């Protein structure tokens, strides 16, 4: 059957056998206009070779830690070594075994476990002592992985985040360098020497640190122990905000949508007030995985559907998305919103 076989005199005629497979709410409204083909992988609905390539190409998830590694506060020499460690581009016994090299593996520090990158950096007794010393300065627990290390300072001030980033990266590098010297140069490793190097290199990177501190005893204590100078403190200023109400007999709907990532888990919401400022409605909803633009458009569409149900004729729509405003004003809304 074709679609035309399901339409009779401008109305849908769905056979009983197909009722379980088709939702009547999802059927489009039949109009006199001509139908058009939609390429669903672009917002406009038009096919392009670039969109086809983007659809079929192999995609990899974005790495979140790269921004931290190559941050301007970290010296490039340190960043390059941490990058190699994060990508496991290092000559450990484990990597040699993966290349079919037969050897007896033993950690050069603890002499108890087989050597691999994770053991050297996080689980060896020697590295745990170093991390415990550094963690006591910041009141942090010992990190058990690279990802966990990056999240320890997430609730601290910008200055503390910066200092922790630099000092923890230096600690990773010095642990690895100590391992190399122990194996290839037969040097005796020293915990005190590593501590001195971590503090020295952190102070040398101070000229690259620009983040502001909080005016708290915790921030001052960390700066003092690390031998760093005090930073500027960001002061809080109170600003007066004015809200414009709509004219008489009109309502205003403030709409917004957002996604955690673009695309990512997203949602929308809108709130309505009358010309006298009285509260009318507040609605929120989830959209699963979508883009910011999609969420902004759906916020206005849902707000508009609410006004129709409540029989409001004079409405102000407000949104902070210039792209969505332009799309509605020029009647060039995305293909997925045309039917709705």
C-alpha positions in Angstrom: 0.0 0.0 0.0 1.0 3.6 -0.5 0.2 6.6 1.7 -2.4 7.7 -0.8 -4.3 4.5 -0.2 -4.8 5.5 3.5 -6.3 8.9 2.6 -9.9 9.4 1.5 -11.4 12.8 0.8 -8.7 14.5 2.9 -9.1 12.3 5.9 -7.0 9.4 7.3 -8.6 6.0 6.8 -6.5 3.4 8.7 -7.4 -0.3 8.4 -8.2 -2.1 11.7 -5.2 -4.4 11.1 -2.8 -1.4 11.2 -4.2 0.4 14.2 -1.9 -1.4 16.6 1.2 -0.3 14.6 0.2 3.3 14.1 -0.4 6.0 16.7 -3.1 8.4 15.6 -1.5 11.2 17.6 1.6 10.9 15.5 -0.2 11.3 12.1 0.3 14.6 10.4 -2.5 17.0 9.7 -3.5 16.6 6.0 -3.4 20.0 4.2 -3.6 21.1 0.6 0.1 21.8 0.4 2.5 19.5 -1.4 4.7 17.1 0.6 8.4 17.3 0.5 11.3 14.9 1.2 13.2 15.4 4.4 16.9 14.5 5.1 16.6 14.0 8.8 20.3 14.5 9.5 20.3 18.2 9.0 18.2 20.8 10.8 16.9 22.4 7.5 15.9 19.0 6.1 18.0 19.5 3.0 20.5 16.8 1.8 24.2 17.7 1.6 27.2 15.5 1.0 28.9 16.8 4.1 25.9 15.7 6.3 26.0 12.2 4.7 29.8 11.9 5.4 29.2 13.1 9.0 26.5 10.5 9.4 28.5 7.5 8.2 32.0 8.4 9.5 33.4 6.6 12.5 33.0 8.7 15.6 35.0 8.6 18.8 33.9 10.0 22.1 35.5 13.3 23.1 38.2 13.3 25.7 37.4 15.5 28.6 40.9 15.5 30.2 42.8 17.0 27.3 41.8 20.5 28.3 43.2 19.9 31.7 46.5 18.5 30.4 47.2 21.3 28.0 46.0 24.1 30.3 47.9 27.3 30.1 48.9 27.1 33.8 50.8 23.9 33.1 54.3 24.1 31.5 54.3 22.4 28.0 57.1 20.1 29.1 55.0 18.8 31.9 51.9 18.5 29.7 53.7 16.5 27.1 54.9 13.9 29.6 51.4 13.7 31.3 49.9 13.3 27.9 52.1 10.3 27.2 51.2 8.7 30.5 47.5 9.3 30.0 47.7 7.7 26.6 49.8 4.8 28.0 52.7 5.7 25.6 55.4 4.5 28.0 57.8 1.7 28.1 56.4 -0.4 30.9 57.0 -4.1 31.3 53.3 -4.6 30.6 53.5 -2.9 27.2 56.6 -4.9 26.3 54.8 -8.1 27.1 51.9 -7.0 24.8 54.6 -6.9 22.1 55.5 -10.5 22.8 58.7 -9.7 24.7 59.4 -12.4 27.3 60.7 -11.0 30.6 60.2 -11.3 34.3 58.4 -8.2 35.6 58.8 -6.6 39.0 58.1 -3.1 40.3 61.4 -1.3 40.9 59.9 0.4 44.0 58.0 -2.1 46.1 59.6 -5.3 44.6 56.3 -7.1 45.1 54.0 -6.6 42.2 54.4 -6.8 38.4 55.1 -3.5 36.8 52.5 -1.5 34.8 51.6 2.1 34.5 48.6 2.0 36.9 50.7 0.3 39.6 53.6 2.7 39.4 51.4 5.8 39.5 48.6 4.9 41.9 48.9 1.6 43.7 52.6 1.1 44.6 53.5 1.7 48.2 56.0 4.3 47.2 53.6 6.3 45.1 50.9 6.1 47.7 53.2 7.7 50.2 53.9 10.6 47.8 50.2 11.0 47.0 49.3 10.9 50.7 51.8 13.7 51.4 50.4 15.9 48.6 46.8 15.0 49.5 47.4 16.1 53.1 48.3 19.6 51.9 44.9 19.9 50.1 42.9 17.6 52.5 42.3 15.1 49.6 42.2 11.4 49.7 44.7 9.4 47.6 43.6 9.2 44.0 43.3 5.7 42.5 43.2 6.7 38.9 43.9 9.6 36.5 40.2 10.4 36.1 39.7 10.5 39.9 42.7 12.8 40.3 41.1 15.4 38.0 37.9 15.5 40.0 39.3 16.0 43.5 39.4 19.8 43.4 36.1 20.4 41.6 34.4 22.1 44.5 37.4 24.3 45.4 38.4 27.8 44.4 39.8 28.5 40.9 43.3 29.1 42.5 43.2 25.7 44.4 42.1 23.9 41.2 45.0 25.4 39.3 47.6 24.6 42.0 46.2 21.0 42.4 46.3 20.5 38.6 49.9 21.6 38.3 51.2 19.8 41.4 49.4 16.6 40.6 50.7 16.5 37.1 54.2 17.2 38.3 53.8 14.3 40.8 52.8 11.9 38.0 55.9 13.0 36.0 58.3 12.7 38.9 57.1 9.3 39.8 57.7 8.1 36.3 61.1 9.8 36.0 62.1 8.2 39.3 61.1 4.8 37.9 63.2 5.4 34.8 66.3 6.5 36.8 65.9 3.5 39.1 65.9 1.1 36.1 68.2 2.7 33.5 70.6 4.7 35.7 70.4 2.5 38.8 69.8 5.4 41.1 68.3 5.0 44.5 64.9 6.6 44.7 64.2 9.1 47.5 60.8 10.2 48.8 62.2 13.5 50.2 63.9 14.3 46.9 60.6 13.8 45.0 58.8 16.1 47.5 61.4 18.8 47.0 61.1 18.6 43.2 57.3 18.8 43.3 57.4 21.9 45.5 60.2 23.5 43.4 58.5 22.9 40.0 55.1 24.0 41.4 56.7 27.3 42.5 58.3 27.7 39.1 54.9 27.4 37.4 53.5 30.2 39.6 54.1 32.8 36.9 51.6 30.8 34.7 48.9 30.7 37.3 46.3 33.5 37.0 43.2 32.1 38.7 41.6 33.9 41.6 41.4 32.6 45.2 38.7 32.6 47.8 39.2 34.7 50.9 39.3 31.6 53.2 41.8 30.1 55.6 41.9 26.9 53.5 43.2 28.8 50.4 45.7 30.7 52.5 47.0 27.6 54.2 47.5 25.7 50.9 49.4 28.7 49.3 51.6 29.0 52.4 52.6 25.3 52.5 53.3 25.3 48.7 55.4 28.5 49.1 53.2 30.5 46.7 52.1 34.2 46.9 48.6 35.3 47.6 46.2 35.8 44.7 43.5 38.4 44.0 40.1 37.7 45.5 37.0 38.1 43.4 34.5 40.3 45.2 30.8 39.8 45.0 28.7 42.7 43.7 25.0 43.1 44.0 23.3 44.1 40.8 19.7 45.4 40.4 17.6 43.6 37.8 14.5 45.0 36.2 11.7 42.8 34.8 9.4 44.3 32.2 5.7 43.1 32.4 3.6 42.9 29.2 0.9 45.4 28.4 -2.7 45.1 29.7 -4.6 41.9 28.8 -1.4 40.2 27.5 0.8 37.5 29.1 4.5 36.9 28.9 6.1 33.4 28.6 9.8 33.2 29.4 11.1 30.1 27.7 14.5 28.4 27.9 16.1 25.1 27.0 19.5 23.6 27.6 21.6 20.5 27.1 24.4 19.1 29.1 26.8 18.9 26.2 25.9 19.6 22.6 24.3 17.2 22.0 23.6 15.7 25.5 20.9 15.1 28.1 18.6 18.1 27.7 15.4 19.7 28.9 13.2 22.7 28.6 11.0 25.0 30.7 8.8 28.1 30.6 7.1 30.3 33.1 4.1 32.6 32.5 3.0 35.8 34.1 0.1 38.2 33.5 0.2 42.0 32.8 -0.1 42.6 36.6 2.8 40.2 37.4 0.6 37.4 38.7 2.0 33.9 38.3 0.2 31.8 35.7 2.1 28.6 35.0 5.5 26.9 35.3 6.3 23.9 33.2 9.5 21.8 32.8 10.2 18.7 30.7 13.0 16.4 29.6 14.1 15.7 26.0 16.6 12.9 26.5 19.6 13.5 24.2 19.3 16.5 21.9 21.1 19.8 21.0 20.7 23.2 22.7 18.9 24.5 19.6 16.4 21.7 19.7 15.7 22.3 23.4 15.2 26.1 22.8 12.8 25.4 19.9 10.8 22.8 21.9 10.5 25.3 24.9 8.7 27.8 22.7 6.5 25.1 21.0 5.4 23.7 24.3 4.7 27.2 25.6 2.7 28.0 22.5 0.6 24.8 22.9 -0.2 25.7 26.5 -1.5 29.1 25.3 -3.7 27.5 22.8 -5.2 25.1 25.4 -5.8 28.1 27.7 -7.2 30.2 24.9 -4.7 33.1 25.3 -4.7 35.3 22.2 -2.1 38.0 23.0 1.2 36.5 24.1 4.8 37.6 24.4 7.5 34.9 24.0 10.9 35.6 25.5 14.0 33.5 25.0 17.7 34.1 25.2 18.5 32.3 21.9 19.0 34.7 19.0 19.1 31.8 16.5 15.6 30.6 17.6 14.1 34.1 17.4 15.5 34.4 13.9 14.1 31.0 12.9 10.6 31.8 14.0 10.6 35.4 12.7 11.8 34.2 9.2 9.4 31.2 9.3 12.4 28.9 8.8 12.0 26.6 11.7 13.7 23.2 11.7 12.0 20.3 9.8 11.3 18.4 13.0 9.2 21.3 14.3 7.1 22.0 11.2 4.4 19.4 11.8 4.1 20.2 15.5 
